[in-house]
Amino acid sequence: MSAAVQLFAGWRFGALVTGLFFLWVAVGSPLAAMDHRLLIAHMAQHLLLMTVSAPLILAGIPAITLWLGLNRPRAFGTVVTHPVFCWLAGTTAVIGWHVPVLFEMGMRSRRWHEVEHVCFFVAGLLFWWPVIQPWPSRARWPRWSIPLYLFLATLPCDALSAFLTFCGRVVYPHYLSSHRLFDISPLEDQEFAGALMWVWVTFAYLVPAALVTIQMLLPQQRVLNAEVV
């Protein structure tokens, strides 16, 4: 009974529903129809998939199904939920799909565009696994490593967003020929997209890092950890 209560607790249901809602916003709402015309809309899709929908769904879904699947065989589950693998998965998705050749391929092909969305969502699930540690999985790494994990994840994102914001040229030719929305040039659109990514990722990664750090520093938390040990 207690396991069932943990699986279907109210907050888990709320997180799951909210995560599914933002998944729809990213791929099924009018925002999805704008991503071929505005890079900032395309960037918002990526950010919603990876930093909003994925962690909420991971926190809300009955994670035992995911966990059992990842542990058959156990060695596979151990590898794919290891922080190093999860960090690389998230970083590779972000950097890889913003390489102009791959980006343009996703813009030209509906199938590759869908593959791109799936990659961001799955990479988001993997990236947030060590941070959220969904029930009933147990961490095999010290809690202090999570703030470092999140801080290091901001670095490649910051480099990419800074490049898009300050390079002074349109990186993706698709947006030079696409029908424009609103009174915004392709270069301004790219600069706004880079700035959005910069600010969004900073808050999405560093706020949880700060909360984990505060949690570890709380006196009562240290006492509980000592009792567990």
Summary of the structure (lengths in Angstrom):
residues: 229
radius of gyration: 19.1
end to end distance: 26.6
largest distance: 62.9
contacts: 697
relative contact order: 0.12
helix: 78%
strand: 0%
